[in-house]
Amino acid sequence: MANDDKLRGYLKRATTELQQTRRRLRDMEDREREPIAIIGMACRYPGGVASPEDLWEVVAGGVDVVSEFPSDRGWDVTELFDPSGERPNTSYVNSGGFLHDAAGFDAEF
């Protein structure tokens, strides 16, 4: 009888540990499958892209969003551009991908 009691005790402990291990494994697997919720999305890209829909239209349509230097940044565009690229602090290109409404950014806000 003593051996039967020992065996029964061991089997109870092993069964309890197995149940706990299964529960932990199930919890881990459930965490890996937890869905991702996108609660918001914003876009600020060149070419006036301001929403995911705008971005999709640009990509799907192969739209070129490169433009000349913006005039609303306070830059002296005539001095900034040097096609030779030899003058310091100048650009040898006069176009790029610019955020159209960047000048309206309110840093104090």
Buried (B, 14 or more C-beta within 10 A) or exposed (E): EEEEEEEEEEEEEEEEEEEEEEEEEEEEEEEEEEEEEEEEEEEEBBBBBBEEEBBEEBEEEEEEBEBEBBEEEEEEEEEBBBEEEEEEEEBEEEEEEBBBEEEEEEEEE
